[in-house]
Amino acid sequence: MQSAYGIRVVTRDVPEPLTGDLNGAEIHIDYAVTPEQRLFLFAHLFGHTVQWNVTPGAFELGGPRCPPVPEQDLPALMEYERDAARYALGLLHEADIHDIDQWLSDYAACDEAYLQHYYRTGERKEFISFWKDRLPRIEARPLPAFVPVKRPWRSDGIVI
């Protein structure tokens, strides 16, 4: 990742309740997550990294939110999450990984459902309780050229 995009990926103890963090130039993943969680976090946080570096306003949109989040803000926040998933799938396809599209789509949908519940209630339920199999597949988004820009960490924010 660092040689292709200049993004450093670090495994460390990420303070609970978070399992990953990013700053636009680095991705940190908690050492205690499962390999499945690690793959999703790596790809999804890379997707947000792309957004922050190429989409005006994405960094601000992904900022910390105090639930309950106003209902009118949820569509833009969910599109932000879906867009990160599209870039995540684009990264996997660029790496010639094409056989986990359904898994990534289901994982991203679970993440979105979890976030919607959290944004509405402030309750952090078990992530897996939002899982559903065989949901509609997301479409991969090609990765644009970008130069990583370091921003503040999101340790106190939205990355759950």
N, C-alpha and C positions, 0 to 999 in steps of 0.2 A: 504494500500500500504506500509506503513512504517513497519508494523509488518511482512508482508510476504517477502518484498524485501529490507527493509531498506531505501526506497525512501520516502522522506518527500514531501507532496504536499501542496502548500501554495496558497491561494487566496489573491491577492494584486493588487495594481495599477501598471500594467506593462506599461512602457513608450511607447507611440505610435511611430511608426506604428505597433509595435509588440503586440501580444495578449497572448504570452506565452514565457517562457524562461526556460532553464535547465542548470545544471552544472555537471551532472553525478551522483549526489547524492540527488538533489532536483529538483522538477518541480514547477514552478510558473505559475499561470494562472490568467489573468486579471479578476477582479471582475465584469466587465461590459459585459462580453460575455454571449451569450444565453446558455441555458442548452445543446443544440445540439453542439454548438461550444466547450463548456467545455468538453463534453464527447470525442469529437474528439481530442482536444488538449491533454487531459489527456492521452488517449491511444497512440496517435502518439508520444508525447514527451517521454512517457515511452519506446516506441520502439527505439527512438534515444538513450535513456539512456542505454538500453541493448546493442545497437551497440557500444557505446563509451566504455563500460566496457568489451566487449568480442571480438571485431573485431579490430585487429591492423590497425591503420590508419584511422579509422572511425571518430575520433574526429577531425583530421586534414582535412579530406574530408568535414566535415560539417562546416568548418570554414567560416568566413565572405568572401563574394565575391563582387567585385565591377563590376557591369555590364558595358558593355557587357562582359559576360563570354565567353571564347573561345569555339567555337562549339564542339571541340574535347573533352572538359571536361564534356559536358552535359550528355552523356550516363552514366558515373560513378556516377554523381550527382543524376540522376533520379533512378538509381538502389539503391542508398543509401536511397532515399525516399521510394521506394517500399519495401525495406527490413525493414524499420521502420514500415511500414504499416503491414507487415507480422507478426512482433513481437507484434504489437498492437492487431491484431486479435487473436494471440496466447494468449495474456493476457485475452481478453474477453472470449475466449473459456475455459481458465483455471478457470475463474469465472463462468462458466456454462452459458454464454450468447452466444447463437447460432442463434438468430433470427434477428440480425442486420448486418449480413455479407455483404449483398448487399449495405446497407447504408454506411458502413465503406469503402467498395470498391469504391463506387461513390465519397465519400468525399475525399478519398486519391487520386483518379484520378483528381479531381478538384484541389486539392492542388498541384499536380504535374504539371498540365497545367498552373496554376497560376505562379508557380516557373519558368517553362520554359519561359513563356512570360517575367517575371521580369528579369531573367538572360540574355535574349537576348536583351531587350530594356531598362531596368532600370525603366520601368513604372509600378506603382502599381495600377492596375485596380481593380475594385470591384471583390472580390473573387468569389461571386456567379455568375458572368458573365461567368465563366469557367465551370459551372455545367452541367453535362449530366447524364441522368438517365440510369440505367440498363447496365452499362459498365461491362466488364469481371470481375468476382470476383477474388480477391486475395486469395492466399493460406495461411492459418495460419502457422506460424513457431513456433514450440515448444520453450518455454523459457528455456535457459540454466541457470545453476547455475552461479551466479556471486556475487562479492562483490563490491558495489558501491564505486567509486573513485571520489572524488570531484575535479572538474576542474574549469577553469574560466567560468563565466557567458557569455552567447551569446547575451547580451542585445544590442550589436551593430552589430549583424550579421544576419545569415541566417534564423532564426526561425521567420516566418512571420505569 
